[in-house]
């Protein structure tokens, strides 16, 4: 199946509009990264921007009847949303991602157990 060139062009335009929508709802990524991690208002604004961009992409792709438009616009949504999610998880003091309090999601020492000493068993 050949790629619809006009669908891709429309998808690029939808991607640009999606970026503008994200910039409307969210502060710049550098400001999110400089703030304390897992800020609730940033998460709320991000969800609102994600819903708005997804609805816009589905609407335009539906009117254009083009899967390519949906794919290109959706790829931009995923990329921009990942940038904000990562920026919101970074601790500005250490410049590293940190786990959500109480989950141990990034703490790998929670599930490490010492092995028994097999050197004394000759057998």
N, C-alpha and C positions, 0 to 999 in steps of 0.2 A: 504494500500500500504506500503510495507516494506521500511525502510530507506536504501538507498544505502550507505554502509559503505565506499566504495572507493570515493564516491562523497563527503562525509563529510571530509575524509582525504585530498582530493584535496582542499576542501573549507578552511580547516585550513591552508594549504600551501599558498593558494591565500590570505588569511587574513594576513599572515606574510609578504608576498610580498607587499600587500597594505600598511601595516604599514611602511615598508621601503620606499615605494614611497612617502608617506606623509612626512617622515623624510628627504627625499631628497629635497622636495619643500619647506618645512616649517622649521623654527627654533624650538628649543625645546619649549614645552608648557609653561615652567616656564619663558622663555624669552618673550613669547607673553603676558603672564599675567603681567609681570613687566612693559611692555610698556604702553603707553597711549591707552585707549580703542578706539575701532572702527578705527584701523589703516587701511588705504586704501591699503597699500602694502601687509599687512597680509591677507586681504580679497581677493585680487587678487591672491596671491599665494595659498590660500586655495581653491579657485575655480579651479585653474589649477590642483592642486593635486586631487581634487574631480573628475574632468573630467578624469584624467589619471587613477585613481584607478577604476572608474566605467567602463571605456573602457577595462581595463585589466581583470576585473572580468567577464564582458560580453563575452569577447573573450575566456577565459579559460572555462567558464561554457558552452559556445556554442560548443567548441571542445570536451569537456567531456560529453556533452548532459546530464547534471545533474542539476536538480533543487536544490539539496542539496548544491552543490558547490556555486551556486549563492546566496543562502540564508545565508550560513556561511560567505562567502566573503563580502556580502552586510551588514551583521550585524557588521562586523569589521569596514567597511567604516563609517557606521552611528555612531558607538561609538567613533572612532578617530575624525571624523568631529565635533561631539558634544563637545568633549573636547577642540578643538581649537576654536569653536564658543564661548563657555563659557569663555575661557581664554581671548579672544579678547574683550569681553564685560565687564570684571571686571576692575574697577577703582583701580589702585594700592594703592592709598591713603586711600581708605575706605575698600578695599577688598570686595566690594559688586558690583553687576551688576548695571549698570546705563543705563538709556534710551538713545536712539539715539536722538541727538539734534533736537528739534522741533517736535518730534512725541508724546512725553508723554507716551510712551509704558509701562514704568514701574511706572509712576507717578500716583498713585491712587487718588490723591487729585483733579485732574482735573474734575472728574465727580461726586464729592460729593456735594450735595446741602443741606442746612439746612432745616429742616422740620418746618412748621408753628407751632405756639404755640396753642395747642388744650386745654390747661388747662382752658383758659378763656371761652370756649364755653361749656356751660352746656346743651347740648341738643339734 
